[in-house]
Amino acid sequence: MMNTKALSYMDCVILSLIRRYDLSEQAATNAVKKSYLYQLLQNEPEETMHDSVNDSADDVYYEIFEKRS
């Protein structure tokens, strides 16, 4: 279970994915939940949230969508 700060951070990453990569809310949410970030936010939230939201969004995007190419 994620704490409130981690959930808020995840929501911000989702919003960043929507804005920066023109993803739907569902696609952005699914991407985050399939990425490394989701697991880290559950297990090591304080360490994970030191990265900027946009950096995390970029990492998730490249992890999930670029490896398909």
RANOR-V162705 format. One line per field, one symbol per residue. phi: phi as a letter, one per 30 degrees, with the letter a starting at -180 (. if undefined). A space follows every 10 residues. Layout:
phi=???
This chain:
phi=.ddddddddd dddddddddd bhdddddddd dddccededd ddcbdddddd ddeddddddd edddcdddd
